[in-house]
């Protein structure tokens, strides 16, 4: 049985993922940035679409930057990115990989 808090968590995740899903659906949109709070710190996760040669489908990359309360990147803040040569075929899969990357940032803290 799913309790009320679980339902709220699922609904909030669906709302947060909407821009990521739209990135995958809209051909002209090239990136989306999502503000997240983790471990008491603020981060922006950016999912970017890359267009390889036709007729291949686009691929998706991610990067993470620690930001201040206004969203400005901290000069000495934590950051991470997908290693060169890696990418994902799906925007949402790239987002969840970025979340794993954010967990690694918090573990190094």
N, CA, C and O atoms as CSV, one atom per row, in Angstrom:
chain,resi,resn,atom,element,x,y,z
A,1,UNK,N,N,0.844,-1.177,0.000
A,1,UNK,CA,C,0.000,0.000,0.000
A,1,UNK,C,C,0.894,1.246,0.000
A,1,UNK,O,O,1.850,1.339,0.770
A,2,UNK,N,N,0.570,2.181,-0.860
A,2,UNK,CA,C,1.337,3.417,-0.963
A,2,UNK,C,C,0.697,4.450,-0.055
A,2,UNK,O,O,-0.498,4.728,-0.154
A,3,UNK,N,N,1.510,5.018,0.836
A,3,UNK,CA,C,0.931,6.038,1.715
A,3,UNK,C,C,0.998,7.411,1.067
A,3,UNK,O,O,1.564,7.567,-0.016
A,4,UNK,N,N,0.437,8.379,1.712
A,4,UNK,CA,C,0.316,9.727,1.159
A,4,UNK,C,C,1.681,10.332,0.835
A,4,UNK,O,O,1.837,10.968,-0.207
A,5,UNK,N,N,2.669,10.145,1.705
A,5,UNK,CA,C,3.993,10.716,1.468
A,5,UNK,C,C,4.651,10.116,0.237
A,5,UNK,O,O,5.335,10.822,-0.504
A,6,UNK,N,N,4.451,8.814,0.010
A,6,UNK,CA,C,4.991,8.172,-1.185
A,6,UNK,C,C,4.343,8.740,-2.450
A,6,UNK,O,O,5.023,8.979,-3.448
A,7,UNK,N,N,3.050,8.951,-2.402
A,7,UNK,CA,C,2.350,9.516,-3.559
A,7,UNK,C,C,2.835,10.929,-3.855
A,7,UNK,O,O,3.033,11.298,-5.012
A,8,UNK,N,N,3.022,11.707,-2.810
A,8,UNK,CA,C,3.525,13.075,-2.994
A,8,UNK,C,C,4.919,13.039,-3.601
A,8,UNK,O,O,5.219,13.818,-4.506
A,9,UNK,N,N,5.771,12.146,-3.117
A,9,UNK,CA,C,7.133,12.030,-3.650
A,9,UNK,C,C,7.113,11.652,-5.129
A,9,UNK,O,O,7.880,12.200,-5.921
A,10,UNK,N,N,6.251,10.733,-5.497
A,10,UNK,CA,C,6.136,10.323,-6.900
A,10,UNK,C,C,5.645,11.491,-7.747
A,10,UNK,O,O,6.185,11.741,-8.825
A,11,UNK,N,N,4.635,12.206,-7.278
A,11,UNK,CA,C,4.109,13.343,-8.034
A,11,UNK,C,C,5.151,14.444,-8.175
A,11,UNK,O,O,5.256,15.048,-9.242
A,12,UNK,N,N,5.917,14.720,-7.139
A,12,UNK,CA,C,6.959,15.750,-7.211
A,12,UNK,C,C,8.055,15.343,-8.192
A,12,UNK,O,O,8.579,16.187,-8.919
A,13,UNK,N,N,8.400,14.075,-8.217
A,13,UNK,CA,C,9.394,13.584,-9.179
A,13,UNK,C,C,8.879,13.750,-10.599
A,13,UNK,O,O,9.626,14.169,-11.483
A,14,UNK,N,N,7.618,13.429,-10.828
A,14,UNK,CA,C,7.032,13.595,-12.156
A,14,UNK,C,C,7.060,15.061,-12.595
A,14,UNK,O,O,7.344,15.356,-13.756
A,15,UNK,N,N,6.768,15.972,-11.678
A,15,UNK,CA,C,6.794,17.402,-11.999
A,15,UNK,C,C,8.219,17.840,-12.323
A,15,UNK,O,O,8.440,18.579,-13.283
A,16,UNK,N,N,9.183,17.388,-11.530
A,16,UNK,CA,C,10.585,17.768,-11.742
A,16,UNK,C,C,11.116,17.230,-13.066
A,16,UNK,O,O,11.939,17.877,-13.713
A,17,UNK,N,N,10.654,16.060,-13.469
A,17,UNK,CA,C,11.147,15.435,-14.701
A,17,UNK,C,C,10.484,15.967,-15.972
A,17,UNK,O,O,10.948,15.671,-17.073
A,18,UNK,N,N,9.426,16.735,-15.843
A,18,UNK,CA,C,8.712,17.221,-17.027
A,18,UNK,C,C,9.625,17.984,-17.994
A,18,UNK,O,O,9.562,17.723,-19.195
A,19,UNK,N,N,10.479,18.924,-17.526
A,19,UNK,CA,C,11.366,19.613,-18.470
A,19,UNK,C,C,12.349,18.661,-19.169
A,19,UNK,O,O,12.705,18.872,-20.328
A,20,UNK,N,N,12.779,17.629,-18.464
A,20,UNK,CA,C,13.705,16.655,-19.058
A,20,UNK,C,C,12.990,15.872,-20.155
A,20,UNK,O,O,13.554,15.630,-21.222
A,21,UNK,N,N,11.767,15.483,-19.892
A,21,UNK,CA,C,11.000,14.757,-20.911
A,21,UNK,C,C,10.740,15.636,-22.129
A,21,UNK,O,O,10.817,15.165,-23.263
A,22,UNK,N,N,10.433,16.905,-21.900
A,22,UNK,CA,C,10.201,17.821,-23.022
A,22,UNK,C,C,11.457,18.002,-23.861
A,22,UNK,O,O,11.370,18.172,-25.077
A,23,UNK,N,N,12.628,17.966,-23.222
A,23,UNK,CA,C,13.890,18.058,-23.962
A,23,UNK,C,C,13.976,16.932,-24.988
A,23,UNK,O,O,14.403,17.147,-26.122
A,24,UNK,N,N,13.576,15.753,-24.589
A,24,UNK,CA,C,13.604,14.616,-25.496
A,24,UNK,C,C,12.552,14.688,-26.591
A,24,UNK,O,O,12.739,14.123,-27.668
A,25,UNK,N,N,11.445,15.378,-26.325
A,25,UNK,CA,C,10.337,15.417,-27.279
A,25,UNK,C,C,10.417,16.577,-28.262
A,25,UNK,O,O,9.900,16.476,-29.374
A,26,UNK,N,N,11.046,17.656,-27.879
A,26,UNK,CA,C,11.083,18.842,-28.734
A,26,UNK,C,C,12.411,18.902,-29.477
A,26,UNK,O,O,13.482,18.935,-28.871
A,27,UNK,N,N,12.317,18.915,-30.774
A,27,UNK,CA,C,13.530,18.814,-31.582
A,27,UNK,C,C,14.443,20.027,-31.475
A,27,UNK,O,O,15.659,19.875,-31.590
A,28,UNK,N,N,13.913,21.211,-31.263
A,28,UNK,CA,C,14.744,22.409,-31.259
A,28,UNK,C,C,15.363,22.727,-29.891
A,28,UNK,O,O,16.376,23.424,-29.828
A,29,UNK,N,N,14.789,22.242,-28.825
A,29,UNK,CA,C,15.321,22.511,-27.498
A,29,UNK,C,C,16.656,21.793,-27.344
A,29,UNK,O,O,16.770,20.616,-27.683
A,30,UNK,N,N,17.686,22.510,-26.824
A,30,UNK,CA,C,19.016,21.923,-26.764
A,30,UNK,C,C,19.500,21.564,-25.370
A,30,UNK,O,O,20.384,20.718,-25.235
A,31,UNK,N,N,18.951,22.180,-24.328
A,31,UNK,CA,C,19.364,21.818,-22.973
A,31,UNK,C,C,18.310,22.267,-21.978
A,31,UNK,O,O,17.447,23.092,-22.279
A,32,UNK,N,N,18.407,21.700,-20.788
A,32,UNK,CA,C,17.523,22.075,-19.695
A,32,UNK,C,C,18.339,22.031,-18.413
A,32,UNK,O,O,19.145,21.123,-18.213
A,33,UNK,N,N,18.125,23.019,-17.542
A,33,UNK,CA,C,18.802,23.063,-16.246
A,33,UNK,C,C,17.788,22.926,-15.133
A,33,UNK,O,O,16.742,23.575,-15.145
A,34,UNK,N,N,18.103,22.081,-14.175
A,34,UNK,CA,C,17.216,21.854,-13.040
A,34,UNK,C,C,17.950,22.185,-11.745
A,34,UNK,O,O,19.044,21.677,-11.498
A,35,UNK,N,N,17.353,23.029,-10.927
A,35,UNK,CA,C,17.926,23.321,-9.613
A,35,UNK,C,C,17.536,22.211,-8.654
A,35,UNK,O,O,16.371,21.820,-8.574
A,36,UNK,N,N,18.522,21.711,-7.930
A,36,UNK,CA,C,18.267,20.677,-6.931
A,36,UNK,C,C,19.015,21.023,-5.661
A,36,UNK,O,O,20.047,21.694,-5.691
A,37,UNK,N,N,18.486,20.560,-4.554
A,37,UNK,CA,C,19.150,20.720,-3.260
A,37,UNK,C,C,19.573,19.334,-2.815
A,37,UNK,O,O,18.793,18.384,-2.864
A,38,UNK,N,N,20.824,19.232,-2.377
A,38,UNK,CA,C,21.333,17.940,-1.947
A,38,UNK,C,C,22.353,18.151,-0.842
A,38,UNK,O,O,23.313,18.904,-1.006
A,39,UNK,N,N,22.145,17.494,0.265
A,39,UNK,CA,C,23.082,17.606,1.378
A,39,UNK,C,C,23.216,19.036,1.895
A,39,UNK,O,O,24.283,19.424,2.370
A,40,UNK,N,N,22.143,19.822,1.809
A,40,UNK,CA,C,22.181,21.198,2.277
A,40,UNK,C,C,22.852,22.163,1.306
A,40,UNK,O,O,23.010,23.342,1.624
A,41,UNK,N,N,23.241,21.692,0.150
A,41,UNK,CA,C,23.893,22.531,-0.870
A,41,UNK,C,C,22.994,22.615,-2.098
A,41,UNK,O,O,22.122,21.770,-2.299
A,42,UNK,N,N,23.217,23.646,-2.920
A,42,UNK,CA,C,22.413,23.850,-4.132
A,42,UNK,C,C,23.237,23.506,-5.360
A,42,UNK,O,O,24.427,23.811,-5.442
A,43,UNK,N,N,22.574,22.862,-6.315
A,43,UNK,CA,C,23.241,22.463,-7.554
A,43,UNK,C,C,22.317,22.726,-8.737
A,43,UNK,O,O,21.096,22.787,-8.591
A,44,UNK,N,N,22.914,22.878,-9.892
A,44,UNK,CA,C,22.159,22.874,-11.137
A,44,UNK,C,C,22.634,21.684,-11.951
A,44,UNK,O,O,23.820,21.538,-12.246
A,45,UNK,N,N,21.677,20.838,-12.305
A,45,UNK,CA,C,21.943,19.715,-13.201
A,45,UNK,C,C,21.512,20.164,-14.588
A,45,UNK,O,O,20.359,20.544,-14.790
A,46,UNK,N,N,22.428,20.123,-15.540
A,46,UNK,CA,C,22.110,20.479,-16.918
A,46,UNK,C,C,22.162,19.224,-17.778
A,46,UNK,O,O,23.157,18.500,-17.796
A,47,UNK,N,N,21.078,18.989,-18.481
A,47,UNK,CA,C,21.018,17.900,-19.453
A,47,UNK,C,C,21.058,18.565,-20.822
A,47,UNK,O,O,20.223,19.416,-21.128
A,48,UNK,N,N,22.028,18.179,-21.644
A,48,UNK,CA,C,22.201,18.800,-22.962
A,48,UNK,C,C,22.007,17.769,-24.063
A,48,UNK,O,O,22.428,16.618,-23.947
A,49,UNK,N,N,21.362,18.208,-25.125
A,49,UNK,CA,C,21.124,17.365,-26.291
A,49,UNK,C,C,22.216,17.652,-27.317
A,49,UNK,O,O,22.528,18.810,-27.598
A,50,UNK,N,N,22.787,16.600,-27.865
A,50,UNK,CA,C,23.785,16.732,-28.924
A,50,UNK,C,C,23.263,16.043,-30.171
A,50,UNK,O,O,22.669,14.968,-30.099
A,51,UNK,N,N,23.490,16.671,-31.313
A,51,UNK,CA,C,22.986,16.144,-32.572
A,51,UNK,C,C,24.137,15.578,-33.393
A,51,UNK,O,O,24.906,16.338,-33.982
A,52,UNK,N,N,24.265,14.254,-33.439
A,52,UNK,CA,C,25.295,13.656,-34.298
A,52,UNK,C,C,24.870,13.772,-35.759
A,52,UNK,O,O,23.813,14.323,-36.066
A,53,UNK,N,N,25.685,13.259,-36.637
A,53,UNK,CA,C,25.347,13.280,-38.061
A,53,UNK,C,C,24.020,12.573,-38.320
A,53,UNK,O,O,23.679,11.592,-37.659
A,54,UNK,N,N,23.284,13.093,-39.296
A,54,UNK,CA,C,22.022,12.453,-39.682
A,54,UNK,C,C,22.310,11.077,-40.230
A,54,UNK,O,O,23.391,10.901,-40.792
A,55,UNK,N,N,21.481,10.124,-40.126
A,55,UNK,CA,C,20.125,10.129,-39.609
A,55,UNK,C,C,20.053,9.660,-38.162
A,55,UNK,O,O,18.986,9.246,-37.707
A,56,UNK,N,N,21.144,9.714,-37.441
A,56,UNK,CA,C,21.146,9.246,-36.057
A,56,UNK,C,C,20.288,10.132,-35.169
A,56,UNK,O,O,20.094,11.317,-35.440
A,57,UNK,N,N,19.779,9.526,-34.098
A,57,UNK,CA,C,18.990,10.251,-33.117
A,57,UNK,C,C,19.930,11.068,-32.227
A,57,UNK,O,O,21.118,10.755,-32.144
A,58,UNK,N,N,19.421,12.105,-31.564
A,58,UNK,CA,C,20.272,12.882,-30.662
A,58,UNK,C,C,20.711,12.054,-29.458
A,58,UNK,O,O,20.076,11.062,-29.100
A,59,UNK,N,N,21.799,12.479,-28.850
A,59,UNK,CA,C,22.280,11.869,-27.613
A,59,UNK,C,C,22.257,12.940,-26.528
A,59,UNK,O,O,22.131,14.130,-26.815
A,60,UNK,N,N,22.382,12.500,-25.281
A,60,UNK,CA,C,22.245,13.405,-24.140
A,60,UNK,C,C,23.440,13.276,-23.203
A,60,UNK,O,O,23.917,12.176,-22.923
A,61,UNK,N,N,23.906,14.415,-22.730
A,61,UNK,CA,C,25.021,14.514,-21.790
A,61,UNK,C,C,24.539,15.265,-20.555
A,61,UNK,O,O,23.477,15.887,-20.580
A,62,UNK,N,N,25.321,15.209,-19.468
A,62,UNK,CA,C,24.967,15.986,-18.287
A,62,UNK,C,C,26.192,16.627,-17.655
A,62,UNK,O,O,27.325,16.183,-17.842
A,63,UNK,N,N,25.920,17.698,-16.891
A,63,UNK,CA,C,26.941,18.314,-16.050
A,63,UNK,C,C,26.254,18.879,-14.820
A,63,UNK,O,O,25.063,19.192,-14.843
A,64,UNK,N,N,27.017,19.004,-13.754
A,64,UNK,CA,C,26.508,19.481,-12.467
A,64,UNK,C,C,27.433,20.580,-11.969
A,64,UNK,O,O,28.655,20.457,-12.045
A,65,UNK,N,N,26.839,21.662,-11.456
A,65,UNK,CA,C,27.615,22.750,-10.855
A,65,UNK,C,C,26.943,23.175,-9.553
A,65,UNK,O,O,25.721,23.301,-9.479
A,66,UNK,N,N,27.763,23.392,-8.536
A,66,UNK,CA,C,27.235,23.929,-7.293
A,66,UNK,C,C,27.002,25.425,-7.461
A,66,UNK,O,O,27.832,26.131,-8.032
A,67,UNK,N,N,25.863,25.902,-6.958
A,67,UNK,CA,C,25.484,27.300,-7.113
A,67,UNK,C,C,25.107,27.906,-5.765
A,67,UNK,O,O,24.886,27.199,-4.782
A,68,UNK,N,N,25.038,29.251,-5.748
A,68,UNK,CA,C,24.586,29.939,-4.541
A,68,UNK,C,C,23.062,30.083,-4.581
A,68,UNK,O,O,22.406,29.543,-5.472
A,69,UNK,N,N,22.504,30.816,-3.609
A,69,UNK,CA,C,21.054,30.952,-3.495
A,69,UNK,C,C,20.428,31.640,-4.707
A,69,UNK,O,O,19.246,31.438,-4.987
A,70,UNK,N,N,21.201,32.447,-5.426
A,70,UNK,CA,C,20.672,33.148,-6.602
A,70,UNK,C,C,20.831,32.332,-7.884
A,70,UNK,O,O,20.343,32.737,-8.938
A,71,UNK,N,N,21.504,31.199,-7.802
A,71,UNK,CA,C,21.715,30.356,-8.977
A,71,UNK,C,C,23.033,30.598,-9.676
A,71,UNK,O,O,23.312,29.989,-10.708
A,72,UNK,N,N,23.861,31.498,-9.114
A,72,UNK,CA,C,25.174,31.764,-9.703
A,72,UNK,C,C,26.149,30.656,-9.319
A,72,UNK,O,O,26.159,30.192,-8.179
A,73,UNK,N,N,26.951,30.248,-10.262
A,73,UNK,CA,C,27.931,29.184,-10.032
A,73,UNK,C,C,28.964,29.646,-9.000
A,73,UNK,O,O,29.501,30.750,-9.096
A,74,UNK,N,N,29.232,28.792,-8.019
A,74,UNK,CA,C,30.236,29.104,-6.998
A,74,UNK,C,C,31.627,28.883,-7.585
A,74,UNK,O,O,31.880,27.834,-8.177
A,75,UNK,N,N,32.543,29.859,-7.433
A,75,UNK,CA,C,33.873,29.733,-8.031
A,75,UNK,C,C,34.632,28.477,-7.581
A,75,UNK,O,O,35.336,27.853,-8.375
A,76,UNK,N,N,34.482,28.118,-6.317
A,76,UNK,CA,C,35.165,26.927,-5.797
A,76,UNK,C,C,34.184,25.813,-5.473
A,76,UNK,O,O,34.490,24.905,-4.701
A,77,UNK,N,N,33.004,25.890,-6.070
A,77,UNK,CA,C,31.971,24.898,-5.802
A,77,UNK,C,C,32.251,23.575,-6.488
A,77,UNK,O,O,33.058,23.485,-7.413
A,78,UNK,N,N,31.572,22.568,-6.014
A,78,UNK,CA,C,31.720,21.231,-6.583
A,78,UNK,C,C,31.103,21.183,-7.980
A,78,UNK,O,O,30.149,21.901,-8.280
A,79,UNK,N,N,31.662,20.331,-8.817
A,79,UNK,CA,C,31.097,20.132,-10.153
A,79,UNK,C,C,31.460,18.732,-10.634
A,79,UNK,O,O,32.379,18.093,-10.123
A,80,UNK,N,N,30.720,18.286,-11.617
A,80,UNK,CA,C,30.977,16.991,-12.219
A,80,UNK,C,C,30.348,16.994,-13.608
A,80,UNK,O,O,29.499,17.833,-13.908
A,81,UNK,N,N,30.760,16.070,-14.440
A,81,UNK,CA,C,30.183,15.954,-15.777
A,81,UNK,C,C,30.359,14.524,-16.263
A,81,UNK,O,O,31.162,13.755,-15.735
A,82,UNK,N,N,29.603,14.206,-17.260
A,82,UNK,CA,C,29.707,12.893,-17.880
A,82,UNK,C,C,31.050,12.806,-18.576
A,82,UNK,O,O,31.462,13.748,-19.253
A,83,UNK,N,N,31.726,11.701,-18.420
A,83,UNK,CA,C,33.054,11.561,-19.005
A,83,UNK,C,C,32.992,11.649,-20.526
A,83,UNK,O,O,32.029,11.182,-21.135
A,84,UNK,N,N,34.016,12.247,-21.144
A,84,UNK,CA,C,34.012,12.402,-22.603
A,84,UNK,C,C,33.838,11.057,-23.310
A,84,UNK,O,O,34.370,10.031,-22.886
A,85,UNK,N,N,33.089,11.101,-24.382
A,85,UNK,CA,C,32.844,9.888,-25.149
A,85,UNK,C,C,31.620,9.109,-24.706
A,85,UNK,O,O,31.171,8.204,-25.410
A,86,UNK,N,N,31.077,9.451,-23.549
A,86,UNK,CA,C,29.874,8.783,-23.058
A,86,UNK,C,C,28.663,9.658,-23.337
A,86,UNK,O,O,28.761,10.885,-23.331
A,87,UNK,N,N,27.545,9.039,-23.576
A,87,UNK,CA,C,26.294,9.765,-23.741
A,87,UNK,C,C,25.150,8.774,-23.583
A,87,UNK,O,O,25.362,7.566,-23.481
A,88,UNK,N,N,23.946,9.304,-23.564
A,88,UNK,CA,C,22.755,8.482,-23.402
A,88,UNK,C,C,21.818,8.719,-24.569
A,88,UNK,O,O,21.815,9.796,-25.165
A,89,UNK,N,N,21.021,7.711,-24.895
A,89,UNK,CA,C,20.049,7.824,-25.979
A,89,UNK,C,C,18.737,8.449,-25.518
A,89,UNK,O,O,17.868,8.753,-26.335
A,90,UNK,N,N,18.595,8.640,-24.206
A,90,UNK,CA,C,17.342,9.117,-23.634
A,90,UNK,C,C,17.634,10.214,-22.611
A,90,UNK,O,O,18.536,10.062,-21.787
A,91,UNK,N,N,16.884,11.315,-22.653
A,91,UNK,CA,C,17.111,12.444,-21.739
A,91,UNK,C,C,16.878,12.054,-20.283
A,91,UNK,O,O,17.632,12.470,-19.403
A,92,UNK,N,N,15.857,11.271,-20.027
A,92,UNK,CA,C,15.556,10.893,-18.645
A,92,UNK,C,C,16.639,9.971,-18.073
A,92,UNK,O,O,16.977,10.079,-16.895
A,93,UNK,N,N,17.173,9.086,-18.875
A,93,UNK,CA,C,18.271,8.227,-18.427
A,93,UNK,C,C,19.496,9.080,-18.087
A,93,UNK,O,O,20.192,8.812,-17.107
A,94,UNK,N,N,19.753,10.097,-18.894
A,94,UNK,CA,C,20.866,11.014,-18.611
A,94,UNK,C,C,20.637,11.735,-17.283
A,94,UNK,O,O,21.574,11.915,-16.506
A,95,UNK,N,N,19.404,12.145,-17.023
A,95,UNK,CA,C,19.091,12.816,-15.755
A,95,UNK,C,C,19.388,11.905,-14.568
A,95,UNK,O,O,20.026,12.331,-13.606
A,96,UNK,N,N,18.933,10.666,-14.628
A,96,UNK,CA,C,19.158,9.748,-13.499
A,96,UNK,C,C,20.641,9.438,-13.331
A,96,UNK,O,O,21.098,9.219,-12.209
A,97,UNK,N,N,21.388,9.414,-14.405
A,97,UNK,CA,C,22.836,9.262,-14.300
A,97,UNK,C,C,23.450,10.478,-13.599
A,97,UNK,O,O,24.371,10.339,-12.794
A,98,UNK,N,N,22.931,11.668,-13.912
A,98,UNK,CA,C,23.411,12.887,-13.246
A,98,UNK,C,C,23.092,12.844,-11.760
A,98,UNK,O,O,23.902,13.284,-10.944
A,99,UNK,N,N,21.930,12.323,-11.398
A,99,UNK,CA,C,21.585,12.182,-9.976
A,99,UNK,C,C,22.599,11.272,-9.281
A,99,UNK,O,O,23.015,11.546,-8.156
A,100,UNK,N,N,22.992,10.194,-9.952
A,100,UNK,CA,C,24.039,9.322,-9.400
A,100,UNK,C,C,25.345,10.098,-9.249
A,100,UNK,O,O,26.054,9.929,-8.257
A,101,UNK,N,N,25.667,10.951,-10.227
A,101,UNK,CA,C,26.859,11.796,-10.136
A,101,UNK,C,C,26.788,12.754,-8.961
A,101,UNK,O,O,27.798,13.008,-8.306
A,102,UNK,N,N,25.606,13.286,-8.688
A,102,UNK,CA,C,25.415,14.173,-7.544
A,102,UNK,C,C,25.627,13.419,-6.238
A,102,UNK,O,O,26.201,13.958,-5.292
A,103,UNK,N,N,25.169,12.187,-6.187
A,103,UNK,CA,C,25.408,11.360,-4.991
A,103,UNK,C,C,26.899,11.165,-4.763
A,103,UNK,O,O,27.353,11.174,-3.619
A,104,UNK,N,N,27.664,10.990,-5.830
A,104,UNK,CA,C,29.116,10.840,-5.698
A,104,UNK,C,C,29.764,12.126,-5.173
A,104,UNK,O,O,30.709,12.064,-4.386
A,105,UNK,N,N,29.267,13.277,-5.598
A,105,UNK,CA,C,29.764,14.547,-5.064
A,105,UNK,C,C,29.545,14.600,-3.562
A,105,UNK,O,O,30.441,14.994,-2.815
A,106,UNK,N,N,28.363,14.208,-3.116
A,106,UNK,CA,C,28.051,14.250,-1.687
A,106,UNK,C,C,28.864,13.237,-0.897
A,106,UNK,O,O,29.191,13.485,0.264
A,107,UNK,N,N,29.195,12.109,-1.499
A,107,UNK,CA,C,30.007,11.101,-0.803
A,107,UNK,C,C,31.437,11.594,-0.602
A,107,UNK,O,O,32.079,11.236,0.386
A,108,UNK,N,N,31.945,12.415,-1.529
A,108,UNK,CA,C,33.305,12.937,-1.426
A,108,UNK,C,C,33.442,14.040,-0.393
A,108,UNK,O,O,34.553,14.392,0.005
A,109,UNK,N,N,32.354,14.565,0.026
A,109,UNK,CA,C,32.305,15.692,0.953
A,109,UNK,C,C,32.835,15.376,2.302
A,109,UNK,O,O,32.850,16.240,3.178
